[in-house]
Amino acid sequence: MVTRVAILDDYQNVALDVAQWDTLPSDVELTVFDEQIKGEKAVADALAGFDIIVAMRERTPFPASLIENLPNLKLLVTTGMRNLAIDIEAARARAIPVCGTALLPYPAAEQAWALILALLKQIPRADRAMREGGWQAGFAEGLCGKTLGILGLGKLGARVAKVALAFEMKVIAWSQNLTEERAKECGAVKVDKHQLFTEADVISVHLVSGPRTRGLVGKRELGLMKPSAYLVNTARGPIVDEQALLDALRKHVIAGAALDVFDVEPLPVDHPLRSLDNVVLTGHTGYVMRENYALAYGEAVEDIRAWLDGKPIRVLNA
């Protein structure tokens, strides 16, 4: 009897190349979806015949209503050991294991620095000018002596702070539960939220998305920032009020922003952010790294093989 496996949202069409799927039994049939399936009904229709689904973390949501409409589903694998887009309890109620994988701890921190440097060194503008026959377009800005404000000094925020210190920047940080001890440990100074927005030359967001952080960076916070300051978000789109940011960028309330995450992903083709010249955009590529995909999809194969052997591993809803 064939076991049908769906690999979702493989936008780069690389999943089969980076892991040893051929180590699965010969009666396992793989189907790759390299484009987003839009709408819950369309997802249910497309996946109705599959026994196992491999989901890329937080790309396709799996609410209880969708899980109930997948009659053949027996195993759900997600990249990462947490996926807020999956209703874990609904899967447990149907005795469907949800198994996770490891992810590398540093890609988002590297992406944050790529975006900070792109902004202050005006890399996209300089690249366009060179390709169009120009030379020395605009002024770059230095990092040394400037203040980096970090929203969320967890594992990723700490990595970002470490690099800032190497650039001889001052690091300040705020989050609801940040302690003086944690800030000092990371080479940062704990400040209140108002100070962070008024004093920072660059603000980098590294908070977990949730009810407490949704819209945390809004019109008021952006209005507190220096007109010369920049905002970088590699965490989750909804942490920053998108309309407030659009208004701030259009009116030059802040100098610019760099975004890897958005309210709606993939970002619609006609989205107004795409037309602004003071924003650097990447398509949630912080974790889209060959080493990361090889790790995640490699462990997805292990999850499937273990489940087929009757000994599921890395179960998130045990």
N, C-alpha and C positions, 0 to 999 in steps of 0.2 A: 504494500500500500504506500503510495507516494505521500510524503510530508511536504506541504507547500510552504515556502518561506518568502515573505515580502520584505525587501530592504527599501525603506522609505527615504525620500528627500535627499537622494544622493546627487545633489546639484552638479557636482564636478564629475560625476560618473566614474568614480575611482574606487568605490567600495570593494569591488571584486579583485582589483589589482593590488590592494595593500594588505590583504589577509589571505590565509590559506583555507578558503572555503572548500577546496577539494578534499580536505581531510574529513568532511562530513560524509555520512553514508551515501551510497549511490542512489538511494531512493529519496533523497532530499532534492527538491526542485526549487531553484532560486529564481526570483523575479525582482528586478531592480526598477524602482520608480525614480527617475532622475528629474522629474518636475513635480512641483507642489500640486497636490490634489486639493482643490478649493471647495469648502463646504462640507458639513458633517455628513449629509446624505451621500454626496459623491464619494467621500472616504469610505463610508459603510458599503456602498455598492462595489467599489473597487477592491475592497479587502475581504468581502464576505466569504470567499472560498479558501482563505489562507489559515493554516494551523499555527504558524509562528510569524510574528511581526517584529522586525528590527527597526526601531525608531531612532532617528537622530535627535538628540536632546532638545526638547522644547521647540521643534519645528512643527510637527503635526500634533494637535491636542487630542488626548484620549479621555474625554469626560465620561461619566457613568452612562449617559445616554448612548454614546457611540459603542462603548464596550458591550452594552446590552444588545446591540444590533450587529455583533460579530459572532454568529453562532458557532463557527468552527474554531475560533481562537482558543488556543491551549497554552501558549507561552508568549509573553511580551518582553522583548529585550530593549533596553534603552542604553544609549551611550551615556556614560556618567553614572555616578551613584546617587543622583538626585534628579528628578524630572518633575517639575511643578505642573507640567501640562498633562500628566497622567493621573487619573483618579485611582490611586493605589488601593483604597478601600473597596471600590467597585470591582476591581480585578480580584481582590481577595474573596469577595462575596461569591464570585463565580469560580473560585478555586483556580484562578489563573495566576501562576507565578509571574512576577515582574522582576527580571534580573538586570543588574547594572554592569557597568564596566569601569575601569579606571580611566582617568583623563590626566594629562600632564598638568602640573601645577603652575606653569609659568607663561603659557602663550598669551593670555590676556594682558599680563603685565608688559610683555614685550610689545604687544600691539599698542598699548597706551603710550609707550615711549616713541614708537614709530610715528604715532599721530601728533604727539607733542612736538617732536622735531620737524615733522612736515609743516605744522602750523608756524612755528617760530622761525624756521629757516625758509619758509615759503617754497618748499620743494615742488608742489604741484604747479605753481605759477611759473617757477623758473624752468621746469621741464617743458611746459607748453610753449614758453617763449623761445627756448632753444630749438624746438621742433619746427617753430614757425619762422626761424631765421633770426630771432632776436638775440639779445645779450644783456645780462645783468638786469633782470626785471625785478623791481621792488627792492626793499631793504629787509635783510634778515635781522633777527633779534638774538641777543645772547641769553644764555641760561644762568651763567654765573652771577650770583648776587640776587637773583630773583627769588620770589617766594612761591613754592608749590603748596597748594592746599589739597589735602586728600580727604575725600568723603568716604570713610570706611577703611579703617586701618587693620583689616584682617590679613590673611596670607598674601593676597594679591596686592593690597595697599602697601604692605610692608616691603614687598619686592620693588614696587615703584619708588617708595621712599629711599631705599638703598641706592638706587641709580641717581636720584636727585642729589643725594649727598656727594656722590662722585663728581657731579657737575658743579659742586660748591653752591648749591641752592639752600635756602632756608626751607625747612619742611614744617608745616603746621597741619593739624588734623582734627577732625570732629566726627563723631557718630554718637548715637544716643547712649551707648554703653561703653564708650571709650574711657579708659582710666589713665591717670597720669603715668602710672608704671608702664603700661603698654606703649604709650606714646614715646616715653624715654627710651624704652627698649629698642624702638624702631628709629631712633635718632630724630624724632619729631617733637614738636611742642603742642600739647593739647590746648585747644582754644574753644570758645563757644561758636555756635553756628554763625552768628552775626559777624564775628571777627574773621572767620574763615572766608566768608564771601567778600568782606570789605578789604582784607589785606592781601589776598592771594593774587599773584600775577597769572597763574595757571591753576585751574581746579580740575582734578581728575576724580571721576566717580567710580567707586569700588564697593558699592553697597549691594546687599541681596535684595532682589525685588520682592515686594510683599505689601500688604495693606499699609504698614507704617511708612514705607518709603515711596509709595506711588505719588507722583506729583510733588515730591519733596523739594525739588528745584523748580520753583515757579517764578511768576512775575516779580514777586517781592525779592526773592534771592538774586535773580538776575539783575534787578535794579540796584542792588547793593554793590555789585561788582564794579571794578574800575573800568572806564571806557577802553583801556588798553589791555584788559584781561581776556583770557581765553578759557573756554570750557571744553573738557574732553570727557566723553562718555563711552566706555567699553563694557559697562555693566549690563543694564537693561534699559530699553527705551523709555518705558513708562515712569521711571524715576525722575525724568526731566519732563516737565509740562511742554509738550511739543509746540503748541500754539504760542505759548509765552516765549519759547526760544526763537521761533520764527519771527515774532514781532521784535525781539531784542536784536536779532541779526539784521533784519531789514532797517531798523532805526539806528543801528550802530550803537546801541546801548553797551554792547561789549564788542571787542575787536574781532572775535571770530569763535568758531567752534570746530571740533573734530568729532565725528560720530561714527561708531561701528554698529550701533544698535538703534532700533526704531520701534515705534508703537505697532506698526504693521510691517511684517517681514514675509517675503521680500518687499522692499520699498517700492510702492507703485511707480510706474514709469513717469507719470505726470505729477509726481509729488513736488510741491514748491521748494523743498530743500535742494532739489537737484539743480535749481536755477540760480542759487545764491553764490556769489563769488567770494564770500568770506567764511566758507565752511568747507572742510575736507571730509569726504564721505568714503567709507569702506563698507562692504556688504556683510556685516557680522562675520568677519573673517578672522577675528582674534584667535579662535580655536581651530580654524581651518588650516591645519598644518600637517604635512605628511606624517611626521612622527606621531602626532596626536591621533590621526585617523588609523594608522597602523596599530597603535595600542588599543584603541576603542573597538575597532572591527575585529582585531585578533581575539580580544576577550569576548566579543559577541559570538564568535565561532565556538569558543570554549563553553560559553553559556548554553548554546544550543546542543552541543555534543553531550554535556553533562546532563541536561534535561532528557535527552533521548536515552541516556543510560539509566534514567530513573533516579539520579542524584543531583538535582539542581544546585547551582552555586550562585553566590552573590545575590541572593534573593532579597528584594527590598520590602516585600510585604509578607514575610514568613509569619 
